Amino acid sequence: MAKTWHYGLVARWWAEFNIDGPEINYFKSVIKNTGVPVLDVGCGTGRILVPCLEAGIEVHGTDISYEMINYCQARLDSKNLKTKLYVAPTHELDLDSEYKTIISCGVFGVGTSREEDLEGLKRLKEHLISGGKFIFDFYLPGNNSNKWEFSEESQINLPSKWSKADFRDLADKTSLSLQTRILEFNLTEQYYIREIRVEQHKNKILVATEQRQIRLNIYLKNEVELMLKSVGFSEVKIFSGLTGKDPISSKDYYLMVEASL
């Protein structure tokens, strides 16, 4: 079932414009304490992987999308960097290496079933060296860590309106615009369907359009902790975003997880 929307124009958008962010320094700092070698799961075009390699960190990468891995390899080649890259969904991961640290950003619960998410956690645990750590992020439903906040009212006007188009210029003198919207909430199975649309323009004329839909699973904090412990992680710490502090406010809906063997 696992799928990705990162191919075609969507992959190009990510390759051209999703190249920075505060998570980069966060993970570089964490790795100094947790150790190498490192596996970046869902590495995409190398947003975190490439800066880590430039900092001298030994890191390999995996992604479900061949196109994203190809963009990542092109970035590596342009900087004369070398590492191992693999194409595989997390729940099918079967590498010949083990790692002291596994990191993942913006990947957990994206494009998968809940069964695949659990199997993915099991596979990652199996790729860790004894004493290793898995660090990843996820979003809570709404902005409360203890209860499900998507109400029936939130489904009245679905699909939602398209977001405002984000226009970006490319080096080939064309431009890309990106929009998203919500198509479906499933309150019983705790997931929603998001649609993304990327359009390419040349001289203000539309020359290409691509639309993708993807399922995003939503978990509560306690669910994630139980899932990790059920596959063999012995200690789970959950922090408020990139702060390293415990989530104590209802506004702490972006969380970072550190799971240890």
N, C-alpha and C positions, 0 to 999 in steps of 0.2 A: 504493500500500500504506500510506503514512503515515497514522497515526491518532492520536487523542488520547483520553484518558479524562476530560478536563476539560470536562464539560458536566453539566447537571442538578445533583444534590446534590453531586457531586464538585467541580464548579466553584464552587458556593456555599461549600463547605468552604474551598477555597483563597482565595476572596475574603474570607471572614470572618476566617480565622485564620493564613494564611500571609502575614504583612504585615511581618515584620522579619527580622533575621538579620545576621551579621557581613559577609556578602558586599556589603551595601549600601555601607558605608564603604570597603570594599576597592575596589570598582569606581569610586566617586567619586574616590578617591585616584589610581587608575591613570589615569583620564581627564584629570586635571590635567596629567599628563606626556605623554599620547599625543595629546590635542587633540580638538576638535569640528569638525564635527557628529558625533553618535554614533547608532548604530543598536543597539537592544536587541532581540535575536532571541529569541523565546520569552518576550516580556515579561509574559505572563499578565495578572494584574490590576494590574500596575504596581508590584510590590514594590520593584524597583530604579529603574524609570523615573520614578515620581512623586517620590521623594526627590531624584533628579538634577535634575528640572525645578525643584523647590523651591530647589535650590542654584544655579540660574541656568545649568545645563548644557543645551545644545541637544541634545535626544535624541528620536528617533522610535522607534516600537515595532512589532514584528510578532508574530503568534501564529497557530497553526493553528486555534485555537478561537474561533468567533464569540462564544460566551458569555463567555470570558475577556476578550476585547477590549471587550465591552459593559460588563463590570464595571470594567475599566480606565477607560473613558470616563466612567463614572459617578463614579469617584474624581476624575478630572480636573475634571469639572463642579463637584463639591462644593467644590473648592479654587480654582476659577476659573483653572485651568491649561489651556493649549492646546498641542497638538502633533499630528503626523500618526501615525495608527495604521493598520496594514494587516493583513488576514487572508490568510495564505498559508503553506504548508509551506516550509521552508527550501530544499528541493531544487527548488522552482518559483519562487523569489524573482526578481522582475523589476521593480524599482522605478525611478523616474525620478530618483533621487538617488544621490549617492556620499558616502562617509563617511570621516572620518579615523580613527575608532575604531568597531569593531563588538564588542559584548559579548554573551555568552550564558551563562546560569547554569542548570544542571540540565536541559539540552535535548539535548545531543549523544548520539546513539544511542538516543533514546527514541521508540518507536512507529514506527520506520523500518526499512528494509532496509539492508544494508551498502552497496549500490549507491546508495541515496538519501543516505546519509551522505556518501559521496564527492562526489556531485553537489552536495550542500548546501555543502560546503567550497569547491567551484569557484564556485558562485553568490555566496558571501560574498566571495571574493577579487575577483570582478568588480565588487562594489559598494564596494570600497575605493579611496580616492584614493591615488595614488602615494606610497609612504612610510607608508601607513596600517598599522594593526595590528588583529588579531582576537584577542580574549582570551576564553577559555572554560574551563570545568571539566569533569572527568570522573573516574570511579572505576575503579581497576584491579580485576581479578578477585582476590578474596580480599585478601591484604595483601602481595603481592609484585609488584614492578614488572617482573620479568623472566620470569615463567613463569605458566602457567595453573594455578590452584590448585583449581578446582572438581573434586573427585574423584568417582569412581563412587559412593563411599559417600554422597556428599551427595544422591544421587538416590533412595536406598532408600526414604525415607519421604515421597515426593512424592505428592500435594500436601502442603506443610508445614501445620502448624497455623496457624490464624488468630492474628495478633498480638493482644495485649491491647487491648480497645476503648478508644479515646481519646474521652471524652465532653466536649462543649463546649456551653455554653448560648448561645442566640440571643436577639436583642432581642424577637422575636415570642413569647417564652415557650415555644418549642420547643427541642429540643436535637438535636445531631448527634453520631453516633459513627462513628469511622473505624477500619477494620482492614485489614491486608494479609496476603498469603501468597504463596509461590512455588508455581507449578503445574508448571513444566518447566525443566530445564536441557538445553541442547543443546551438548555439548562439542565437537562437530565444527564447527558453524557459529558457535560462541561467542556465544550469546545465552541469555537466560532469559525466561520469561513470569511476570509478576507480576499478581496479581489484587487489586483493591481493592473494599472494601464500605463503603458509607456508609448508615447508618440514621438516620431522623428520628423522634423521639419527642415526644409531647405528653402532659403529665400522666402520664409514665412508660408510655404506651401507644405501641407501634410503629405509625406511620402511613404510612411509606414506606421502601422499601429499593431501593438501586441497586448493581449490581455491574458492574465493568469489568475487562477483561483487556488487557494491553499488553506488547509485546515490548521488551526492553531489550538492545541490543547491547553487548558487552563487548570492549574493545580493550586491548592491551598498549601500553606507552609508546612503544616503537619503531614500532609500527604507526601510531599517530597521527602521529608525526613524518614517516614516509614518506608518508602520505596527504596531509599538508599540503604537503610539498615537491613531490609529484607534480602538484598542481594549480597550482603557481606561487609558493608562499610561499618566500622566499629564506632566512629565518632563523627557527628555531623554538627557543624556550626553554620548559622545563618546570620548574615549581616545586612544592614541597611545600605543598599547600593555599594558604592565604592568607599564608604566611610570607615569600614572596619568596626563599626559600632552595632550593638544590638538594635533590631527594629522595635521601637517602642511607640511610634506614632501611627495613627491611621493613614498618614500620608506616606508611610514607608512601604510602597507597593512594588518598588524595584529592588530585588534582593540578590545578594551574592552568596553562594553556598560553597563551603569548604568541607569535603568529605574525606576522611582519612581511613586507611586500613589499620 
